[in-house]
């Protein structure tokens, strides 16, 4: 539970030992192979993530 941060309107998952700044979509992008390996289609998660819509699709 130490990696979960709750606010009144959402929940954040924070990897405290590896916090960094960068492109907002990178953490999700790096997590999606694990999501796919677990049998979940990563495409809807990616498309539902606001910052992902700003990413250059050809680069991803």
C-alpha positions in Angstrom: 0.0 0.0 0.0 3.0 2.4 0.3 2.9 2.8 -3.5 -0.7 4.1 -3.6 -1.5 7.7 -3.2 -5.2 8.6 -2.8 -6.7 12.0 -3.6 -10.4 12.9 -3.5 -10.9 12.2 -7.2 -8.3 9.5 -8.1 -5.7 7.0 -7.1 -2.0 7.3 -8.1 0.4 4.4 -8.2 3.9 5.8 -7.4 7.1 3.8 -7.6 8.9 5.9 -5.0 12.4 4.4 -5.3 12.3 5.1 -9.1 10.5 8.4 -9.3 11.6 10.7 -12.2 10.3 13.3 -14.4 9.8 12.8 -18.1 7.2 12.2 -20.8 3.9 11.5 -18.9 3.2 8.5 -21.1 6.5 6.6 -20.5 5.7 4.9 -17.3 2.5 3.4 -18.8 4.4 2.5 -22.0 7.0 0.6 -20.1 4.3 -1.2 -18.1 2.2 -2.4 -21.1 4.3 -5.4 -22.0 3.7 -6.8 -18.5 0.0 -6.1 -18.9 -0.1 -7.9 -22.2 1.9 -10.9 -20.7 -0.9 -11.1 -18.1 -3.5 -11.6 -20.8 -4.9 -8.1 -20.9 -5.2 -6.2 -24.2 -2.9 -3.1 -23.7 -4.4 -1.1 -26.5 -7.5 0.2 -24.6 -5.4 1.1 -21.7 -2.9 3.0 -23.9 -5.7 4.8 -25.8 -7.5 5.7 -22.6 -4.4 7.4 -21.1 -4.6 11.1 -22.0 -0.9 11.8 -22.4 -0.6 8.8 -24.7 -2.8 10.6 -27.2 -0.1 13.3 -27.4 2.7 10.8 -28.1 4.1 10.4 -31.7 2.4 7.1 -32.7 5.3 6.3 -35.1 7.8 6.6 -32.3 5.8 4.3 -30.0 
